[in-house]
């Protein structure tokens, strides 16, 4: 049913706003950075396997986590500088990035 799409998009937007404006600043971002570190631990564990494909997977996951770390710091700086409009503009793509990085880590 096509009527559900706007509700789904709105719900994602609300979750993204909550992530960037409430959860990301919580404890100076410590919780989010700890979560990224947890995902990096998974990438490092995958890297230790002898199969070449696993190493490639770990490299791609590591690159995604690097992008996630950079985006996290950028959004934290925007919010800290009072540029909430710019931080909110990146909220939905940030939610998508953190979701894809986490999903990739858990599938690895």
C-alpha positions as protocol buffer text, in pm:
chain_id: "A"
residue {
  index: 1
  type: UNK
  ca { x: 0 y: 0 z: 0 }
}
residue {
  index: 2
  type: UNK
  ca { x: 152 y: 332 z: -111 }
}
residue {
  index: 3
  type: UNK
  ca { x: 2 y: 521 z: 185 }
}
residue {
  index: 4
  type: UNK
  ca { x: 248 y: 361 z: 426 }
}
residue {
  index: 5
  type: UNK
  ca { x: 558 y: 514 z: 258 }
}
residue {
  index: 6
  type: UNK
  ca { x: 512 y: 866 z: 404 }
}
residue {
  index: 7
  type: UNK
  ca { x: 461 y: 719 z: 752 }
}
residue {
  index: 8
  type: UNK
  ca { x: 773 y: 504 z: 714 }
}
residue {
  index: 9
  type: UNK
  ca { x: 978 y: 802 z: 593 }
}
residue {
  index: 10
  type: UNK
  ca { x: 849 y: 1021 z: 874 }
}
residue {
  index: 11
  type: UNK
  ca { x: 932 y: 759 z: 1135 }
}
residue {
  index: 12
  type: UNK
  ca { x: 1286 y: 727 z: 999 }
}
residue {
  index: 13
  type: UNK
  ca { x: 1320 y: 1104 z: 1010 }
}
residue {
  index: 14
  type: UNK
  ca { x: 1210 y: 1116 z: 1373 }
}
residue {
  index: 15
  type: UNK
  ca { x: 1455 y: 840 z: 1465 }
}
residue {
  index: 16
  type: UNK
  ca { x: 1733 y: 1024 z: 1280 }
}
residue {
  index: 17
  type: UNK
  ca { x: 1658 y: 1349 z: 1462 }
}
residue {
  index: 18
  type: UNK
  ca { x: 1660 y: 1164 z: 1795 }
}
residue {
  index: 19
  type: UNK
  ca { x: 1994 y: 1004 z: 1709 }
}
residue {
  index: 20
  type: UNK
  ca { x: 2166 y: 1329 z: 1612 }
}
residue {
  index: 21
  type: UNK
  ca { x: 2011 y: 1571 z: 1861 }
}
residue {
  index: 22
  type: UNK
  ca { x: 1970 y: 1353 z: 2169 }
}
residue {
  index: 23
  type: UNK
  ca { x: 2180 y: 1037 z: 2155 }
}
residue {
  index: 24
  type: UNK
  ca { x: 2488 y: 1170 z: 1977 }
}
residue {
  index: 25
  type: UNK
  ca { x: 2554 y: 1452 z: 2227 }
}
residue {
  index: 26
  type: UNK
  ca { x: 2486 y: 1221 z: 2523 }
}
residue {
  index: 27
  type: UNK
  ca { x: 2805 y: 1188 z: 2725 }
}
residue {
  index: 28
  type: UNK
  ca { x: 3000 y: 1382 z: 2464 }
}
residue {
  index: 29
  type: UNK
  ca { x: 2927 y: 1111 z: 2207 }
}
residue {
  index: 30
  type: UNK
  ca { x: 3096 y: 848 z: 2421 }
}
residue {
  index: 31
  type: UNK
  ca { x: 2820 y: 591 z: 2364 }
}
residue {
  index: 32
  type: UNK
  ca { x: 2825 y: 628 z: 1987 }
}
residue {
  index: 33
  type: UNK
  ca { x: 3204 y: 616 z: 1971 }
}
residue {
  index: 34
  type: UNK
  ca { x: 3203 y: 307 z: 2193 }
}
residue {
  index: 35
  type: UNK
  ca { x: 2953 y: 145 z: 1955 }
}
residue {
  index: 36
  type: UNK
  ca { x: 3178 y: 229 z: 1658 }
}
residue {
  index: 37
  type: UNK
  ca { x: 3472 y: 78 z: 1848 }
}
residue {
  index: 38
  type: UNK
  ca { x: 3267 y: -238 z: 1901 }
}
residue {
  index: 39
  type: UNK
  ca { x: 3203 y: -258 z: 1527 }
}
residue {
  index: 40
  type: UNK
  ca { x: 3575 y: -200 z: 1461 }
}
residue {
  index: 41
  type: UNK
  ca { x: 3648 y: -496 z: 1688 }
}
residue {
  index: 42
  type: UNK
  ca { x: 3432 y: -711 z: 1463 }
}
residue {
  index: 43
  type: UNK
  ca { x: 3621 y: -586 z: 1157 }
}
residue {
  index: 44
  type: UNK
  ca { x: 3951 y: -670 z: 1325 }
}
residue {
  index: 45
  type: UNK
  ca { x: 3826 y: -1018 z: 1416 }
}
residue {
  index: 46
  type: UNK
  ca { x: 3720 y: -1079 z: 1055 }
}
residue {
  index: 47
  type: UNK
  ca { x: 4062 y: -960 z: 936 }
}
residue {
  index: 48
  type: UNK
  ca { x: 4232 y: -1242 z: 1130 }
}
residue {
  index: 49
  type: UNK
  ca { x: 4074 y: -1514 z: 915 }
}
residue {
  index: 50
  type: UNK
  ca { x: 4304 y: -1672 z: 659 }
}
residue {
  index: 51
  type: UNK
  ca { x: 4065 y: -1651 z: 365 }
}
residue {
  index: 52
  type: UNK
  ca { x: 4138 y: -1363 z: 129 }
}
residue {
  index: 53
  type: UNK
  ca { x: 3770 y: -1271 z: 93 }
}
residue {
  index: 54
  type: UNK
  ca { x: 3740 y: -1212 z: 465 }
}
residue {
  index: 55
  type: UNK
  ca { x: 4031 y: -970 z: 455 }
}
residue {
  index: 56
  type: UNK
  ca { x: 3861 y: -774 z: 178 }
}
residue {
  index: 57
  type: UNK
  ca { x: 3540 y: -769 z: 380 }
}
residue {
  index: 58
  type: UNK
  ca { x: 3730 y: -636 z: 680 }
}
residue {
  index: 59
  type: UNK
  ca { x: 3892 y: -365 z: 467 }
}
residue {
  index: 60
  type: UNK
  ca { x: 3557 y: -250 z: 330 }
}
residue {
  index: 61
  type: UNK
  ca { x: 3402 y: -256 z: 674 }
}
residue {
  index: 62
  type: UNK
  ca { x: 3698 y: -61 z: 813 }
}
residue {
  index: 63
  type: UNK
  ca { x: 3652 y: 203 z: 542 }
}
residue {
  index: 64
  type: UNK
  ca { x: 3281 y: 232 z: 625 }
}
residue {
  index: 65
  type: UNK
  ca { x: 3363 y: 270 z: 993 }
}
residue {
  index: 66
  type: UNK
  ca { x: 3617 y: 540 z: 908 }
}
residue {
  index: 67
  type: UNK
  ca { x: 3347 y: 728 z: 718 }
}
residue {
  index: 68
  type: UNK
  ca { x: 3109 y: 678 z: 1009 }
}
residue {
  index: 69
  type: UNK
  ca { x: 3364 y: 814 z: 1257 }
}
residue {
  index: 70
  type: UNK
  ca { x: 3428 y: 1117 z: 1038 }
}
residue {
  index: 71
  type: UNK
  ca { x: 3054 y: 1184 z: 996 }
}
residue {
  index: 72
  type: UNK
  ca { x: 3000 y: 1143 z: 1370 }
}
residue {
  index: 73
  type: UNK
  ca { x: 3266 y: 1399 z: 1457 }
}
residue {
  index: 74
  type: UNK
  ca { x: 3134 y: 1638 z: 1192 }
}
residue {
  index: 75
  type: UNK
  ca { x: 2778 y: 1622 z: 1325 }
}
residue {
  index: 76
  type: UNK
  ca { x: 2901 y: 1658 z: 1682 }
}
residue {
  index: 77
  type: UNK
  ca { x: 3091 y: 1973 z: 1586 }
}
residue {
  index: 78
  type: UNK
  ca { x: 2789 y: 2119 z: 1407 }
}
residue {
  index: 79
  type: UNK
  ca { x: 2567 y: 2056 z: 1708 }
}
residue {
  index: 80
  type: UNK
  ca { x: 2828 y: 2194 z: 1950 }
}
residue {
  index: 81
  type: UNK
  ca { x: 2864 y: 2508 z: 1738 }
}
residue {
  index: 82
  type: UNK
  ca { x: 2488 y: 2563 z: 1748 }
}
residue {
  index: 83
  type: UNK
  ca { x: 2441 y: 2482 z: 1380 }
}
residue {
  index: 84
  type: UNK
  ca { x: 2148 y: 2252 z: 1448 }
}
residue {
  index: 85
  type: UNK
  ca { x: 1987 y: 2318 z: 1111 }
}
residue {
  index: 86
  type: UNK
  ca { x: 2292 y: 2177 z: 934 }
}
residue {
  index: 87
  type: UNK
  ca { x: 2318 y: 1886 z: 1178 }
}
residue {
  index: 88
  type: UNK
  ca { x: 1951 y: 1804 z: 1120 }
}
residue {
  index: 89
  type: UNK
  ca { x: 2001 y: 1819 z: 743 }
}
residue {
  index: 90
  type: UNK
  ca { x: 2246 y: 1531 z: 776 }
}
residue {
  index: 91
  type: UNK
  ca { x: 2043 y: 1332 z: 1029 }
}
residue {
  index: 92
  type: UNK
  ca { x: 1869 y: 1089 z: 792 }
}
residue {
  index: 93
  type: UNK
  ca { x: 2181 y: 1011 z: 585 }
}
residue {
  index: 94
  type: UNK
  ca { x: 2372 y: 964 z: 913 }
}
residue {
  index: 95
  type: UNK
  ca { x: 2111 y: 718 z: 1039 }
}
residue {
  index: 96
  type: UNK
  ca { x: 2141 y: 529 z: 711 }
}
residue {
  index: 97
  type: UNK
  ca { x: 2523 y: 527 z: 739 }
}
residue {
  index: 98
  type: UNK
  ca { x: 2527 y: 399 z: 1096 }
}
residue {
  index: 99
  type: UNK
  ca { x: 2266 y: 135 z: 1007 }
}
residue {
  index: 100
  type: UNK
  ca { x: 2458 y: 10 z: 704 }
}
residue {
  index: 101
  type: UNK
  ca { x: 2787 y: 0 z: 896 }
}
residue {
  index: 102
  type: UNK
  ca { x: 2627 y: -192 z: 1184 }
}
residue {
  index: 103
  type: UNK
  ca { x: 2447 y: -430 z: 949 }
}
residue {
  index: 104
  type: UNK
  ca { x: 2767 y: -493 z: 756 }
}
residue {
  index: 105
  type: UNK
  ca { x: 2957 y: -565 z: 1077 }
}
residue {
  index: 106
  type: UNK
  ca { x: 2695 y: -803 z: 1209 }
}
residue {
  index: 107
  type: UNK
  ca { x: 2676 y: -987 z: 876 }
}
residue {
  index: 108
  type: UNK
  ca { x: 3055 y: -1018 z: 860 }
}
